[in-house]
Amino acid sequence: MLCGMAATHAIAINRAPVLTLWAAVVAERLGFDRDEALTLGRAVAGLNAHAKGVRLGLFEPTPQQVRQAREAARAGTAIHVNLLGRAVPAVHTEDGIRALEKEKPCKPESVERYLQGKFGDALDDARAAMAVLAKALPPARLAAEAFHLYEEFRPAIPAGAQGWGAKGTLDLERIRKLAKG
């Protein structure tokens, strides 16, 4: 799974945790604190997965989901944070901004556990490589190009339903090279 001992070069992993981590790193670079960024990152990956599932015919919005979304919008309790081309529903809490999951604030600790479980010992190397890439661009340019950058380094997987949940190789050296221009 890992190549090299001192620094990780490649990780066998599916795309959801990669997008979660990248979106969190980008959110931090744009000014959110780590806990806020973790919840926003998870939400971006979830929104992306849901959109792909709808495209593949795996999910279809139900009338109840649409009604609940309208009610939440009318209540005015939620805000939207634009991140990687997604409008992430979020809410202000006493601990800061938290993305919403099923109408409830996401817990950053659960996102950190998820990332640790998926990346294992390579999490710090992956986060560091992504942070270097995020810092290589001014925040406004990063905000505009973050999803395109993800498309440049995300693991390659089979197209369509065959790729759903499939692992590919995340090449950290590719991320490091993107940071150098």
C-alpha positions in Angstrom: 0.0 0.0 0.0 2.8 2.4 0.8 6.0 3.0 -1.0 8.9 4.3 1.1 9.4 4.7 4.8 10.4 8.3 5.3 7.8 9.9 3.0 4.8 8.3 1.5 4.7 8.4 -2.3 1.6 6.4 -3.2 -1.6 5.3 -1.3 -4.2 2.8 -2.4 -7.4 4.6 -1.6 -10.8 5.5 -3.0 -11.7 9.0 -4.0 -14.1 10.0 -1.1 -11.5 10.3 1.6 -9.1 12.0 -0.8 -11.7 14.7 -1.7 -12.6 15.0 2.0 -9.0 15.7 3.0 -8.3 18.0 0.0 -11.5 20.1 0.7 -10.5 20.4 4.3 -7.0 21.5 3.5 -8.4 24.1 1.0 -10.9 25.3 3.6 -8.1 25.8 6.1 -6.1 27.7 3.6 -9.1 29.9 2.9 -9.3 30.8 6.6 -11.5 28.2 8.4 -10.1 26.6 11.5 -9.2 22.9 11.4 -12.4 21.7 13.0 -14.6 23.8 10.7 -12.5 22.7 7.7 -12.9 19.0 8.5 -16.7 19.2 8.6 -16.8 21.2 5.4 -14.5 18.7 3.7 -16.7 15.8 4.6 -19.7 17.7 3.3 -18.1 18.4 0.0 -17.2 14.7 -0.5 -20.7 13.7 0.5 -22.4 16.2 -1.9 -20.1 15.0 -4.7 -20.8 11.3 -4.0 -24.6 12.0 -3.9 -24.4 13.9 -7.2 -22.5 11.1 -8.8 -25.0 8.5 -7.4 -27.9 10.5 -8.8 -26.1 10.7 -12.2 -25.5 6.9 -12.1 -29.1 6.3 -11.1 -28.2 5.0 -7.6 -30.0 7.8 -5.8 -33.0 9.9 -6.6 -34.1 12.8 -4.5 -37.4 12.0 -2.7 -40.2 14.5 -2.2 -39.6 14.3 1.6 -35.9 15.4 1.1 -37.0 18.3 -1.1 -39.6 19.3 1.4 -37.1 19.1 4.3 -34.6 21.2 2.3 -37.2 23.9 1.7 -38.2 24.0 5.3 -34.6 24.3 6.4 -34.1 27.2 4.0 -37.2 29.0 5.2 -36.2 28.6 8.8 -33.0 30.6 8.0 -30.9 28.6 10.4 -28.4 27.4 7.8 -25.8 29.2 5.8 -24.0 28.0 2.7 -20.3 27.9 2.3 -19.0 27.7 -1.3 -16.1 25.2 -1.4 -14.8 23.3 -4.4 -17.8 24.2 -6.5 -20.3 23.0 -3.9 -22.7 25.1 -1.8 -22.2 23.3 1.6 -25.0 23.7 4.0 -23.6 24.8 7.4 -24.6 26.4 10.6 -22.9 28.6 13.2 -22.4 26.8 16.5 -20.8 27.9 19.7 -17.7 26.0 18.5 -17.6 27.7 15.1 -19.0 26.8 11.7 -20.0 23.2 11.2 -21.3 21.6 8.0 -24.7 20.0 8.3 -25.2 16.2 8.0 -28.8 15.1 8.0 -29.8 18.5 9.5 -27.3 18.2 12.4 -23.8 19.8 12.8 -21.1 17.4 11.7 -18.6 16.5 14.4 -15.0 17.2 13.4 -13.7 14.3 15.5 -15.7 11.8 13.4 -14.1 13.2 10.2 -10.7 12.9 11.7 -11.3 9.3 12.7 -12.7 8.6 9.2 -9.6 10.1 7.5 -7.2 8.2 9.9 -9.1 5.0 9.1 -8.8 5.5 5.4 -5.3 6.9 5.1 -3.7 5.1 8.1 -0.1 6.0 8.6 0.0 8.0 5.4 -2.5 10.7 6.6 0.2 13.1 7.8 2.1 12.8 4.5 -1.0 13.2 2.4 -2.2 16.2 4.4 1.3 17.8 4.2 1.5 17.3 0.4 -1.9 18.8 0.0 -1.1 21.7 2.3 2.0 22.6 0.2 -0.2 22.6 -3.0 -2.8 24.7 -1.3 -0.2 27.2 -0.1 1.3 27.4 -3.6 -1.6 29.5 -4.8 -3.0 32.8 -3.5 -6.3 32.1 -1.7 -8.6 33.6 -4.4 -6.9 31.5 -7.1 -7.0 28.4 -4.9 -10.8 28.9 -4.3 -11.3 29.2 -8.1 -9.1 26.2 -9.1 -9.4 23.8 -6.1 -11.7 21.3 -7.8 -9.7 21.3 -11.0 -6.5 20.6 -9.0 -8.3 17.7 -7.3 -9.1 16.3 -10.8 -5.4 16.5 -11.6 -4.3 14.3 -8.7 -7.3 12.2 -7.7 -7.0 8.4 -7.9 -7.9 6.9 -11.3 -10.8 4.5 -11.0 -13.1 2.7 -13.6 -15.8 4.9 -15.1 -19.5 4.6 -14.2 -20.9 2.3 -11.6 -17.9 0.1 -11.7 -15.8 2.8 -10.1 -18.2 3.3 -7.2 -16.1 2.8 -4.1 -13.2 1.5 -6.1 -9.7 2.1 -4.9 -7.1 3.8 -7.1 -3.6 5.1 -6.4 -3.1 8.5 -4.9 0.3 9.7 -6.0 1.7 12.2 -3.4 4.6 12.9 -5.7 2.1 14.2 -8.3 0.6 16.5 -5.7 4.1 17.8 -4.8 4.9 18.4 -8.5 1.6 20.3 -9.0 2.7 22.6 -6.1 5.9 23.4 -7.9 4.0 24.6 -11.0 
